[in-house]
């Protein structure tokens, strides 16, 4: 379970706006227009299916190579980073994402062909980065394609990548048509590699489903309040900072940035450019870089503080006083978990005193249930904000334009 606290004034929010937000996402789920709402329950069958082959996978492979970018990798990386400390025996996951040749070479050096399961992920099936890297892997590792049992494909049902999988008789997993890439981590996109790597994806899905059920029962009104506040103040506060106090949240922040940016930066039905700009920071590191701008810079940002109440690792600060360094002795004998939480609280109070609008998300601990809840929390928040902004939350015409221009660069003349 997570605890949510909105420190901004919720009394001024228009009740009609809250209802409008709830009804909009309720309409999406009832009419099956948007499929991610159904993934926490629907993907449980996929977990059960995958678990029937786990013994063979465990016997043959110790590494999962994920070939995909954006929505095909960010969510997987976020979940792995959060749960790796509590799941140390999970298989190594290597991510081949960017077109950067230096990174590709480095990642390939981590792969032993004989013990690696390759999973190619592309919602559209035509993602140029993923397909180009896949071709490089085929050649570099001399991968056999026909009936290969170490190459899995995850894509839309009728995509060109799915047709490729059928042609070569590769194991294929389908992403539902009504699930967009950046909302797809609880589909086969995330469930297949994470389950086969050894993470408890059933518990992640259960955590997500429990939160959804509470939301539909109107027991999580804070999320409607937050979305309503963001949208009604979007001209005054066009940027939202996620200030997360644990290094484990770094990849999660990157996932939020994609989800938020690609979903909410659009033209509305009147043709106006609208958007909420996401910024991801890690505390206490970024207290020494970005905090000054938040406190004394323009009042154009809201800040979400996120921290973990307790850590399984009780690393202590020694009772050690050093000459000339006595200034820091006040924290001697405390745990580093106490220190980072105190830094979070102190920073949050300083930001509040500077007049910045703040909300807070407290994790009791990082576990599968909480991770599933947080994934669907941000997906819901994005959908509600998009509905209130009167945009199409689920397309990305700006991204598609860039892809078209890229293809033109390489057309033969």
Secondary structure, DSSP 8 states (H G I E B T S, - for coil): -EEEEE-S--TTS-HHHHHHHHHHHHHHHHTTSS-GGGHHHHTHHHHHHHHTTHHHHHHH-SEEEEE--GGGTHHHHHHHHHHGGG-TTS-EEEEE----HHHHHHHHTT--GGGEEEEEEESSS--HHHHHHHHHHHHHTT---TT-SSEEEEEETTSHHHHHHHHTT-EEEEE-TTS-GGG-TTSHHHHHHHHHHT--HHHHHHHHHHHHHHHHTT--HHHHHHHHHHHHTTTT--EEEEEEESGGGHHHHHHHHHHHHHHH-EE-TTS-EE--EEEEEETTGGGGTTHHHHHHS-S-EEEEEEEES--S---B--S---TT-GGGGGGTTSBHHHHHHHHHHHHHHHHHHTT-EEEEEEESS--HHHHHHHHHHHHHHHHHHHHHTTS-TT--HHHHHHHHHHHHHT---
